[in-house]
């Protein structure tokens, strides 16, 4: 199976080249331009996640994806992730069926629990119900994606009885991935529901996720499902040289993870920790050759068929993001395929 390459973004609030902040509106317009650029340089997919706080501009990924759909022709358009616990699965289906129509069949959904909790109080949900909300809503979404009359009942929303939901897609199915951060139960659930697996690997050696990929493959066989693609989601930044990429990303990485760490009670973000993750972990930062070698290692170690680079972290300017996207499409992706093909021949 050919390896696919995509991009993930949360629409981080960025700065202009002169260091002054962009407006949320300009960030959203820039995200659309970044997706158009991604298609132009040959990338396969573009995924947008949601947050509900002041350091991210995207609260409604499907709306942004609808805008991108009208300016692109080939690239797959998906969520990364839809925080399903605080969404109505019926509206999720309807929104992405609409994106699918506007894009001529290019919509995808990646459902996940999410790593932030601000959506729970915002939409009136109790954090104590975290598990039940996701489990029940995911099962309902799976039924909705079959595009047949749905009969469903649970404790987290009103039941549906032989309910048709519109619009129907022209292909009859929107692809579903389930985002997993390292829980065996989540891997087995994805397999049981016959969904593709998206592994969020944001730290450490990606090879440590190989057992989760094996568990998924074994579980798909156990449940009698044909194997679906496994994808990797990891952050990074690409520039002409290793030093340039490292120095460009560091201030934005420090700002973003420093704030998150402070909120969660972590220790301060140091450059030493950052460099260790660049050199030994799951930060794909460097020249095209450096990043390609690291991606090839991760893809082979996990047995993945797709790599999605979270290309935007913190306030890094749009101009640098555009260059990183260009290098991923024109240099890194072809080089990764070349490396892996050579390993297969050897």
C-alpha positions as YAML, in Angstrom:
chain: A
units: angstrom
residues:
- id: 1
  name: UNK
  ca: [0.00, 0.00, 0.00]
- id: 2
  name: UNK
  ca: [1.35, 3.43, -0.94]
- id: 3
  name: UNK
  ca: [2.19, 5.70, 2.00]
- id: 4
  name: UNK
  ca: [0.00, 8.80, 2.24]
- id: 5
  name: UNK
  ca: [1.08, 12.15, 3.68]
- id: 6
  name: UNK
  ca: [-1.13, 14.77, 5.26]
- id: 7
  name: UNK
  ca: [-1.19, 17.83, 7.48]
- id: 8
  name: UNK
  ca: [-2.91, 18.52, 10.78]
- id: 9
  name: UNK
  ca: [-3.62, 21.91, 12.34]
- id: 10
  name: UNK
  ca: [-5.61, 23.39, 15.21]
- id: 11
  name: UNK
  ca: [-5.38, 26.86, 13.70]
- id: 12
  name: UNK
  ca: [-2.91, 28.16, 16.29]
- id: 13
  name: UNK
  ca: [-3.02, 31.93, 16.74]
- id: 14
  name: UNK
  ca: [0.03, 33.06, 14.80]
- id: 15
  name: UNK
  ca: [2.17, 36.17, 14.47]
- id: 16
  name: UNK
  ca: [3.04, 38.20, 11.42]
- id: 17
  name: UNK
  ca: [6.64, 38.20, 10.23]
- id: 18
  name: UNK
  ca: [7.23, 41.39, 12.25]
- id: 19
  name: UNK
  ca: [6.12, 39.68, 15.49]
- id: 20
  name: UNK
  ca: [2.73, 41.38, 15.83]
- id: 21
  name: UNK
  ca: [-0.25, 39.06, 16.36]
- id: 22
  name: UNK
  ca: [-2.63, 38.04, 13.61]
- id: 23
  name: UNK
  ca: [-6.38, 38.33, 14.10]
- id: 24
  name: UNK
  ca: [-8.41, 35.14, 14.38]
- id: 25
  name: UNK
  ca: [-10.02, 35.99, 11.05]
- id: 26
  name: UNK
  ca: [-6.66, 36.24, 9.30]
- id: 27
  name: UNK
  ca: [-5.50, 32.98, 10.87]
- id: 28
  name: UNK
  ca: [-8.57, 31.24, 9.47]
- id: 29
  name: UNK
  ca: [-7.96, 32.70, 6.01]
- id: 30
  name: UNK
  ca: [-4.35, 31.58, 6.26]
- id: 31
  name: UNK
  ca: [-5.43, 28.03, 7.14]
- id: 32
  name: UNK
  ca: [-7.46, 27.94, 3.93]
- id: 33
  name: UNK
  ca: [-4.41, 29.17, 1.99]
- id: 34
  name: UNK
  ca: [-2.25, 26.51, 3.68]
- id: 35
  name: UNK
  ca: [-4.65, 23.77, 2.60]
- id: 36
  name: UNK
  ca: [-4.68, 25.06, -0.98]
- id: 37
  name: UNK
  ca: [-0.86, 25.09, -0.90]
- id: 38
  name: UNK
  ca: [-0.81, 21.54, 0.51]
- id: 39
  name: UNK
  ca: [-2.80, 20.31, -2.48]
- id: 40
  name: UNK
  ca: [-0.55, 22.20, -4.89]
- id: 41
  name: UNK
  ca: [2.61, 20.51, -3.54]
- id: 42
  name: UNK
  ca: [1.08, 17.04, -3.80]
- id: 43
  name: UNK
  ca: [0.01, 16.19, -0.25]
- id: 44
  name: UNK
  ca: [-2.88, 13.76, 0.22]
- id: 45
  name: UNK
  ca: [-4.92, 15.13, 3.13]
- id: 46
  name: UNK
  ca: [-5.58, 18.15, 5.31]
- id: 47
  name: UNK
  ca: [-7.12, 17.77, 8.78]
- id: 48
  name: UNK
  ca: [-8.37, 20.48, 11.14]
- id: 49
  name: UNK
  ca: [-8.94, 20.05, 14.87]
- id: 50
  name: UNK
  ca: [-11.09, 22.08, 17.24]
- id: 51
  name: UNK
  ca: [-10.37, 24.09, 20.37]
- id: 52
  name: UNK
  ca: [-12.37, 26.66, 22.30]
- id: 53
  name: UNK
  ca: [-9.72, 28.95, 23.80]
- id: 54
  name: UNK
  ca: [-7.83, 32.09, 22.88]
- id: 55
  name: UNK
  ca: [-4.63, 30.48, 21.56]
- id: 56
  name: UNK
  ca: [-6.48, 28.70, 18.71]
- id: 57
  name: UNK
  ca: [-8.67, 30.18, 15.99]
- id: 58
  name: UNK
  ca: [-10.61, 27.07, 14.90]
- id: 59
  name: UNK
  ca: [-13.71, 26.20, 16.88]
- id: 60
  name: UNK
  ca: [-15.70, 24.81, 13.94]
- id: 61
  name: UNK
  ca: [-13.48, 22.62, 11.71]
- id: 62
  name: UNK
  ca: [-16.29, 21.60, 9.36]
- id: 63
  name: UNK
  ca: [-16.99, 25.25, 8.49]
- id: 64
  name: UNK
  ca: [-13.35, 25.86, 7.58]
- id: 65
  name: UNK
  ca: [-13.21, 22.59, 5.64]
- id: 66
  name: UNK
  ca: [-16.28, 23.68, 3.67]
- id: 67
  name: UNK
  ca: [-14.41, 26.82, 2.64]
- id: 68
  name: UNK
  ca: [-11.36, 24.78, 1.63]
- id: 69
  name: UNK
  ca: [-13.59, 22.38, -0.32]
- id: 70
  name: UNK
  ca: [-14.59, 25.14, -2.71]
- id: 71
  name: UNK
  ca: [-10.94, 26.06, -3.44]
- id: 72
  name: UNK
  ca: [-9.45, 22.58, -3.90]
- id: 73
  name: UNK
  ca: [-10.10, 19.60, -6.18]
- id: 74
  name: UNK
  ca: [-8.16, 16.56, -4.96]
- id: 75
  name: UNK
  ca: [-6.95, 16.70, -1.37]
- id: 76
  name: UNK
  ca: [-8.88, 14.77, 1.32]
- id: 77
  name: UNK
  ca: [-10.46, 17.03, 3.97]
- id: 78
  name: UNK
  ca: [-11.03, 15.86, 7.51]
- id: 79
  name: UNK
  ca: [-11.23, 16.64, 11.18]
- id: 80
  name: UNK
  ca: [-8.30, 16.07, 13.45]
- id: 81
  name: UNK
  ca: [-10.05, 15.49, 15.80]
- id: 82
  name: UNK
  ca: [-13.78, 16.00, 16.19]
- id: 83
  name: UNK
  ca: [-14.19, 16.11, 19.99]
- id: 84
  name: UNK
  ca: [-17.17, 13.79, 19.87]
- id: 85
  name: UNK
  ca: [-17.84, 13.77, 23.61]
- id: 86
  name: UNK
  ca: [-19.16, 17.34, 23.44]
- id: 87
  name: UNK
  ca: [-20.73, 17.16, 19.96]
- id: 88
  name: UNK
  ca: [-24.06, 15.86, 18.70]
- id: 89
  name: UNK
  ca: [-23.26, 12.93, 16.39]
- id: 90
  name: UNK
  ca: [-26.26, 13.76, 14.18]
- id: 91
  name: UNK
  ca: [-24.92, 17.26, 13.56]
- id: 92
  name: UNK
  ca: [-21.41, 15.87, 13.02]
- id: 93
  name: UNK
  ca: [-22.76, 13.55, 10.35]
- id: 94
  name: UNK
  ca: [-24.76, 16.35, 8.70]
- id: 95
  name: UNK
  ca: [-21.83, 18.79, 8.74]
- id: 96
  name: UNK
  ca: [-19.42, 16.33, 7.17]
- id: 97
  name: UNK
  ca: [-21.98, 15.07, 4.65]
- id: 98
  name: UNK
  ca: [-22.24, 18.71, 3.59]
- id: 99
  name: UNK
  ca: [-18.44, 19.02, 3.32]
- id: 100
  name: UNK
  ca: [-18.47, 15.78, 1.35]
- id: 101
  name: UNK
  ca: [-20.95, 17.27, -1.10]
- id: 102
  name: UNK
  ca: [-19.02, 20.52, -1.50]
- id: 103
  name: UNK
  ca: [-15.75, 18.64, -1.99]
- id: 104
  name: UNK
  ca: [-17.14, 16.05, -4.37]
- id: 105
  name: UNK
  ca: [-16.58, 13.12, -2.00]
- id: 106
  name: UNK
  ca: [-13.39, 14.11, -0.15]
- id: 107
  name: UNK
  ca: [-14.61, 14.35, 3.48]
- id: 108
  name: UNK
  ca: [-13.22, 12.27, 6.35]
- id: 109
  name: UNK
  ca: [-13.94, 12.25, 10.08]
- id: 110
  name: UNK
  ca: [-11.44, 11.56, 12.83]
- id: 111
  name: UNK
  ca: [-13.26, 11.21, 16.14]
- id: 112
  name: UNK
  ca: [-11.47, 11.47, 19.45]
- id: 113
  name: UNK
  ca: [-11.78, 12.36, 23.10]
- id: 114
  name: UNK
  ca: [-9.53, 15.40, 22.68]
- id: 115
  name: UNK
  ca: [-6.66, 16.44, 24.94]
- id: 116
  name: UNK
  ca: [-8.38, 19.60, 26.26]
- id: 117
  name: UNK
  ca: [-11.55, 19.86, 28.33]
- id: 118
  name: UNK
  ca: [-12.80, 23.41, 27.66]
- id: 119
  name: UNK
  ca: [-15.64, 22.15, 25.45]
- id: 120
  name: UNK
  ca: [-17.33, 20.31, 28.34]
- id: 121
  name: UNK
  ca: [-18.46, 23.32, 30.43]
- id: 122
  name: UNK
  ca: [-18.96, 25.40, 27.27]
- id: 123
  name: UNK
  ca: [-21.58, 23.00, 25.92]
- id: 124
  name: UNK
  ca: [-23.04, 21.94, 29.26]
- id: 125
  name: UNK
  ca: [-21.45, 18.53, 29.77]
- id: 126
  name: UNK
  ca: [-20.04, 17.06, 32.96]
- id: 127
  name: UNK
  ca: [-16.40, 15.99, 32.83]
- id: 128
  name: UNK
  ca: [-17.33, 13.06, 35.06]
- id: 129
  name: UNK
  ca: [-19.30, 11.65, 32.09]
- id: 130
  name: UNK
  ca: [-16.22, 11.77, 29.83]
- id: 131
  name: UNK
  ca: [-16.11, 8.03, 29.14]
- id: 132
  name: UNK
  ca: [-19.82, 7.39, 28.61]
- id: 133
  name: UNK
  ca: [-20.19, 10.42, 26.36]
- id: 134
  name: UNK
  ca: [-17.48, 9.29, 23.98]
- id: 135
  name: UNK
  ca: [-18.39, 5.61, 23.95]
- id: 136
  name: UNK
  ca: [-22.09, 6.13, 23.27]
- id: 137
  name: UNK
  ca: [-21.68, 8.97, 20.79]
- id: 138
  name: UNK
  ca: [-19.05, 7.08, 18.82]
- id: 139
  name: UNK
  ca: [-21.35, 4.08, 18.51]
- id: 140
  name: UNK
  ca: [-24.16, 6.36, 17.32]
- id: 141
  name: UNK
  ca: [-21.89, 8.06, 14.79]
- id: 142
  name: UNK
  ca: [-20.88, 4.67, 13.39]
- id: 143
  name: UNK
  ca: [-24.57, 3.86, 12.85]
- id: 144
  name: UNK
  ca: [-25.22, 7.25, 11.23]
- id: 145
  name: UNK
  ca: [-22.34, 6.75, 8.81]
- id: 146
  name: UNK
  ca: [-24.08, 3.67, 7.40]
- id: 147
  name: UNK
  ca: [-26.64, 6.18, 5.98]
- id: 148
  name: UNK
  ca: [-29.60, 3.92, 6.73]
- id: 149
  name: UNK
  ca: [-32.53, 4.41, 9.15]
- id: 150
  name: UNK
  ca: [-31.04, 4.57, 12.67]
- id: 151
  name: UNK
  ca: [-32.53, 3.10, 15.82]
- id: 152
  name: UNK
  ca: [-30.42, 3.91, 18.85]
- id: 153
  name: UNK
  ca: [-30.85, 4.63, 22.55]
- id: 154
  name: UNK
  ca: [-28.49, 5.61, 25.32]
- id: 155
  name: UNK
  ca: [-28.15, 7.85, 28.36]
- id: 156
  name: UNK
  ca: [-26.33, 10.81, 26.75]
- id: 157
  name: UNK
  ca: [-28.95, 12.08, 24.28]
- id: 158
  name: UNK
  ca: [-32.49, 11.50, 23.04]
- id: 159
  name: UNK
  ca: [-33.12, 8.12, 21.34]
- id: 160
  name: UNK
  ca: [-33.64, 7.70, 17.62]
- id: 161
  name: UNK
  ca: [-36.27, 5.32, 16.23]
- id: 162
  name: UNK
  ca: [-35.97, 4.29, 12.56]
- id: 163
  name: UNK
  ca: [-34.66, 7.80, 11.92]
- id: 164
  name: UNK
  ca: [-33.43, 8.92, 8.51]
- id: 165
  name: UNK
  ca: [-30.72, 11.59, 8.64]
- id: 166
  name: UNK
  ca: [-29.88, 13.87, 5.72]
- id: 167
  name: UNK
  ca: [-28.14, 14.72, 3.44]
- id: 168
  name: UNK
  ca: [-27.01, 11.37, 2.09]
- id: 169
  name: UNK
  ca: [-23.59, 11.27, 0.46]
- id: 170
  name: UNK
  ca: [-23.11, 10.32, -3.16]
- id: 171
  name: UNK
  ca: [-20.64, 7.55, -2.28]
- id: 172
  name: UNK
  ca: [-22.76, 6.18, 0.57]
- id: 173
  name: UNK
  ca: [-20.03, 6.41, 3.21]
- id: 174
  name: UNK
  ca: [-17.77, 8.96, 4.92]
- id: 175
  name: UNK
  ca: [-14.49, 7.35, 6.08]
- id: 176
  name: UNK
  ca: [-14.04, 7.27, 9.87]
- id: 177
  name: UNK
  ca: [-10.82, 7.18, 11.88]
- id: 178
  name: UNK
  ca: [-10.62, 7.00, 15.66]
- id: 179
  name: UNK
  ca: [-7.85, 9.01, 17.29]
- id: 180
  name: UNK
  ca: [-5.98, 7.10, 20.00]
- id: 181
  name: UNK
  ca: [-3.32, 8.42, 22.35]
- id: 182
  name: UNK
  ca: [-2.11, 5.17, 23.87]
- id: 183
  name: UNK
  ca: [-5.00, 3.29, 25.50]
- id: 184
  name: UNK
  ca: [-5.36, -0.42, 24.58]
- id: 185
  name: UNK
  ca: [-9.10, -0.21, 25.23]
- id: 186
  name: UNK
  ca: [-9.38, 2.61, 22.67]
- id: 187
  name: UNK
  ca: [-7.47, 0.57, 20.10]
- id: 188
  name: UNK
  ca: [-9.80, -2.41, 20.59]
- id: 189
  name: UNK
  ca: [-12.84, -0.14, 20.38]
- id: 190
  name: UNK
  ca: [-11.68, 1.26, 17.04]
- id: 191
  name: UNK
  ca: [-11.26, -2.28, 15.72]
- id: 192
  name: UNK
  ca: [-14.62, -3.43, 17.07]
- id: 193
  name: UNK
  ca: [-16.34, -0.53, 15.31]
- id: 194
  name: UNK
  ca: [-14.42, -1.21, 12.05]
- id: 195
  name: UNK
  ca: [-12.82, 2.25, 12.05]
- id: 196
  name: UNK
  ca: [-9.34, 3.18, 10.85]
- id: 197
  name: UNK
  ca: [-6.77, 3.92, 13.57]
- id: 198
  name: UNK
  ca: [-5.03, 7.29, 14.02]
- id: 199
  name: UNK
  ca: [-2.19, 7.14, 16.57]
- id: 200
  name: UNK
  ca: [-1.38, 10.48, 18.21]
- id: 201
  name: UNK
  ca: [2.35, 10.15, 18.94]
- id: 202
  name: UNK
  ca: [3.44, 13.45, 20.46]
- id: 203
  name: UNK
  ca: [6.43, 12.34, 22.50]
- id: 204
  name: UNK
  ca: [9.04, 9.62, 22.86]
- id: 205
  name: UNK
  ca: [10.23, 6.95, 20.44]
- id: 206
  name: UNK
  ca: [7.41, 6.16, 18.00]
- id: 207
  name: UNK
  ca: [8.40, 2.47, 18.11]
- id: 208
  name: UNK
  ca: [6.74, 2.24, 21.52]
- id: 209
  name: UNK
  ca: [3.41, 2.44, 19.67]
- id: 210
  name: UNK
  ca: [4.15, -0.70, 17.63]
- id: 211
  name: UNK
  ca: [2.31, -2.93, 20.16]
- id: 212
  name: UNK
  ca: [-0.83, -0.78, 19.75]
- id: 213
  name: UNK
  ca: [-0.66, -1.16, 15.98]
- id: 214
  name: UNK
  ca: [-0.27, -4.94, 16.38]
- id: 215
  name: UNK
  ca: [-3.18, -5.03, 18.81]
- id: 216
  name: UNK
  ca: [-5.29, -3.17, 16.26]
- id: 217
  name: UNK
  ca: [-4.39, -5.54, 13.43]
- id: 218
  name: UNK
  ca: [-5.01, -8.59, 15.61]
- id: 219
  name: UNK
  ca: [-8.33, -7.17, 16.83]
- id: 220
  name: UNK
  ca: [-9.51, -6.36, 13.31]
- id: 221
  name: UNK
  ca: [-8.87, -9.98, 12.37]
- id: 222
  name: UNK
  ca: [-10.64, -11.20, 15.51]
- id: 223
  name: UNK
  ca: [-13.72, -9.10, 14.73]
- id: 224
  name: UNK
  ca: [-13.72, -10.28, 11.12]
- id: 225
  name: UNK
  ca: [-12.96, -6.89, 9.56]
- id: 226
  name: UNK
  ca: [-10.67, -6.16, 6.62]
- id: 227
  name: UNK
  ca: [-7.60, -4.27, 7.77]
- id: 228
  name: UNK
  ca: [-7.85, -0.48, 7.49]
- id: 229
  name: UNK
  ca: [-4.95, 1.99, 7.31]
- id: 230
  name: UNK
  ca: [-3.04, 3.00, 10.43]
- id: 231
  name: UNK
  ca: [-1.91, 6.62, 10.54]
- id: 232
  name: UNK
  ca: [0.55, 8.55, 12.69]
- id: 233
  name: UNK
  ca: [-0.10, 12.10, 13.92]
- id: 234
  name: UNK
  ca: [3.00, 13.94, 15.20]
- id: 235
  name: UNK
  ca: [4.20, 17.56, 15.37]
- id: 236
  name: UNK
  ca: [7.11, 19.05, 13.49]
- id: 237
  name: UNK
  ca: [8.60, 21.75, 11.30]
- id: 238
  name: UNK
  ca: [10.77, 21.61, 8.17]
- id: 239
  name: UNK
  ca: [13.28, 24.17, 6.88]
- id: 240
  name: UNK
  ca: [16.28, 24.09, 4.57]
- id: 241
  name: UNK
  ca: [18.71, 23.07, 7.34]
- id: 242
  name: UNK
  ca: [18.44, 21.34, 10.71]
- id: 243
  name: UNK
  ca: [19.65, 24.42, 12.56]
- id: 244
  name: UNK
  ca: [17.18, 26.72, 10.81]
- id: 245
  name: UNK
  ca: [14.22, 24.43, 11.55]
- id: 246
  name: UNK
  ca: [15.20, 23.97, 15.20]
- id: 247
  name: UNK
  ca: [15.66, 27.70, 15.81]
- id: 248
  name: UNK
  ca: [12.50, 28.69, 13.92]
- id: 249
  name: UNK
  ca: [10.26, 26.34, 15.88]
- id: 250
  name: UNK
  ca: [11.74, 26.73, 19.37]
- id: 251
  name: UNK
  ca: [10.17, 30.10, 20.38]
- id: 252
  name: UNK
  ca: [6.72, 28.98, 19.20]
- id: 253
  name: UNK
  ca: [7.07, 25.54, 20.77]
- id: 254
  name: UNK
  ca: [8.17, 27.11, 24.04]
- id: 255
  name: UNK
  ca: [5.23, 29.54, 24.02]
- id: 256
  name: UNK
  ca: [2.64, 26.86, 23.24]
- id: 257
  name: UNK
  ca: [3.83, 24.02, 25.44]
- id: 258
  name: UNK
  ca: [5.00, 26.40, 28.15]
- id: 259
  name: UNK
  ca: [1.46, 27.69, 28.54]
- id: 260
  name: UNK
  ca: [-0.12, 24.23, 28.39]
- id: 261
  name: UNK
  ca: [2.44, 22.91, 30.87]
- id: 262
  name: UNK
  ca: [1.75, 25.73, 33.29]
- id: 263
  name: UNK
  ca: [-1.99, 25.02, 33.09]
- id: 264
  name: UNK
  ca: [-1.43, 21.32, 33.76]
- id: 265
  name: UNK
  ca: [1.19, 21.66, 36.46]
- id: 266
  name: UNK
  ca: [4.14, 20.43, 34.42]
- id: 267
  name: UNK
  ca: [7.67, 21.70, 34.89]
- id: 268
  name: UNK
  ca: [8.96, 24.57, 32.74]
- id: 269
  name: UNK
  ca: [9.63, 23.88, 29.07]
- id: 270
  name: UNK
  ca: [13.40, 23.94, 28.55]
- id: 271
  name: UNK
  ca: [15.33, 24.01, 25.32]
- id: 272
  name: UNK
  ca: [17.18, 20.89, 26.45]
- id: 273
  name: UNK
  ca: [13.91, 18.96, 26.66]
- id: 274
  name: UNK
  ca: [12.90, 20.32, 23.26]
- id: 275
  name: UNK
  ca: [16.20, 19.31, 21.65]
- id: 276
  name: UNK
  ca: [16.00, 15.84, 23.17]
- id: 277
  name: UNK
  ca: [12.55, 15.36, 21.65]
- id: 278
  name: UNK
  ca: [13.83, 16.64, 18.28]
- id: 279
  name: UNK
  ca: [16.78, 14.26, 18.33]
- id: 280
  name: UNK
  ca: [15.29, 11.19, 20.02]
- id: 281
  name: UNK
  ca: [11.52, 11.56, 20.19]
- id: 282
  name: UNK
  ca: [8.50, 12.41, 18.09]
- id: 283
  name: UNK
  ca: [9.23, 15.99, 17.04]
- id: 284
  name: UNK
  ca: [9.91, 15.94, 13.30]
- id: 285
  name: UNK
  ca: [12.08, 19.03, 13.06]
- id: 286
  name: UNK
  ca: [14.93, 19.57, 10.64]
- id: 287
  name: UNK
  ca: [15.99, 19.58, 7.02]
- id: 288
  name: UNK
  ca: [14.02, 17.53, 4.47]
- id: 289
  name: UNK
  ca: [16.54, 14.67, 4.68]
- id: 290
  name: UNK
  ca: [16.54, 14.60, 8.48]
- id: 291
  name: UNK
  ca: [12.74, 14.63, 8.70]
- id: 292
  name: UNK
  ca: [12.39, 12.05, 5.92]
- id: 293
  name: UNK
  ca: [14.72, 9.61, 7.67]
- id: 294
  name: UNK
  ca: [12.85, 10.06, 10.93]
- id: 295
  name: UNK
  ca: [9.42, 9.64, 9.31]
- id: 296
  name: UNK
  ca: [10.55, 6.51, 7.47]
- id: 297
  name: UNK
  ca: [11.73, 5.03, 10.77]
- id: 298
  name: UNK
  ca: [8.40, 5.77, 12.46]
- id: 299
  name: UNK
  ca: [6.29, 4.44, 9.59]
- id: 300
  name: UNK
  ca: [8.28, 1.20, 9.45]
- id: 301
  name: UNK
  ca: [8.38, 0.77, 13.25]
- id: 302
  name: UNK
  ca: [4.61, 1.16, 13.61]
- id: 303
  name: UNK
  ca: [3.59, -0.41, 10.31]
- id: 304
  name: UNK
  ca: [1.67, 2.72, 9.33]
- id: 305
  name: UNK
  ca: [0.26, 3.63, 5.93]
- id: 306
  name: UNK
  ca: [-0.15, 7.36, 6.53]
- id: 307
  name: UNK
  ca: [1.75, 10.15, 8.26]
- id: 308
  name: UNK
  ca: [0.02, 13.40, 9.24]
- id: 309
  name: UNK
  ca: [2.38, 16.19, 10.32]
- id: 310
  name: UNK
  ca: [0.99, 18.71, 12.79]
- id: 311
  name: UNK
  ca: [2.75, 21.56, 11.05]
- id: 312
  name: UNK
  ca: [1.51, 24.49, 13.16]
- id: 313
  name: UNK
  ca: [2.61, 24.88, 16.78]
- id: 314
  name: UNK
  ca: [2.20, 28.16, 18.61]
- id: 315
  name: UNK
  ca: [2.60, 31.61, 17.02]
- id: 316
  name: UNK
  ca: [4.98, 30.72, 14.16]
- id: 317
  name: UNK
  ca: [4.26, 33.02, 11.17]
- id: 318
  name: UNK
  ca: [2.21, 31.88, 8.20]
- id: 319
  name: UNK
  ca: [5.16, 32.40, 5.82]
- id: 320
  name: UNK
  ca: [7.28, 29.80, 7.65]
- id: 321
  name: UNK
  ca: [4.34, 27.37, 7.79]
- id: 322
  name: UNK
  ca: [3.91, 27.69, 4.03]
- id: 323
  name: UNK
  ca: [7.60, 26.87, 3.48]
- id: 324
  name: UNK
  ca: [7.37, 23.85, 5.77]
- id: 325
  name: UNK
  ca: [4.33, 22.59, 3.83]
- id: 326
  name: UNK
  ca: [6.17, 23.05, 0.54]
- id: 327
  name: UNK
  ca: [9.18, 21.07, 1.74]
- id: 328
  name: UNK
  ca: [6.99, 18.26, 3.09]
- id: 329
  name: UNK
  ca: [5.22, 17.85, -0.23]
- id: 330
  name: UNK
  ca: [8.09, 18.36, -2.65]
- id: 331
  name: UNK
  ca: [11.07, 16.87, -0.80]
- id: 332
  name: UNK
  ca: [10.16, 14.92, 2.34]
- id: 333
  name: UNK
  ca: [7.27, 12.78, 1.09]
- id: 334
  name: UNK
  ca: [9.09, 11.59, -2.07]
- id: 335
  name: UNK
  ca: [12.24, 10.90, -0.04]
- id: 336
  name: UNK
  ca: [10.35, 8.83, 2.57]
- id: 337
  name: UNK
  ca: [8.84, 6.70, -0.19]
- id: 338
  name: UNK
  ca: [12.30, 6.25, -1.68]
- id: 339
  name: UNK
  ca: [13.80, 5.21, 1.67]
- id: 340
  name: UNK
  ca: [11.03, 2.71, 2.40]
- id: 341
  name: UNK
  ca: [11.15, 1.27, -1.11]
- id: 342
  name: UNK
  ca: [14.89, 0.74, -0.73]
- id: 343
  name: UNK
  ca: [14.40, -0.99, 2.60]
- id: 344
  name: UNK
  ca: [11.82, -3.32, 1.06]
- id: 345
  name: UNK
  ca: [14.17, -4.20, -1.80]
- id: 346
  name: UNK
  ca: [17.03, -4.79, 0.64]
...
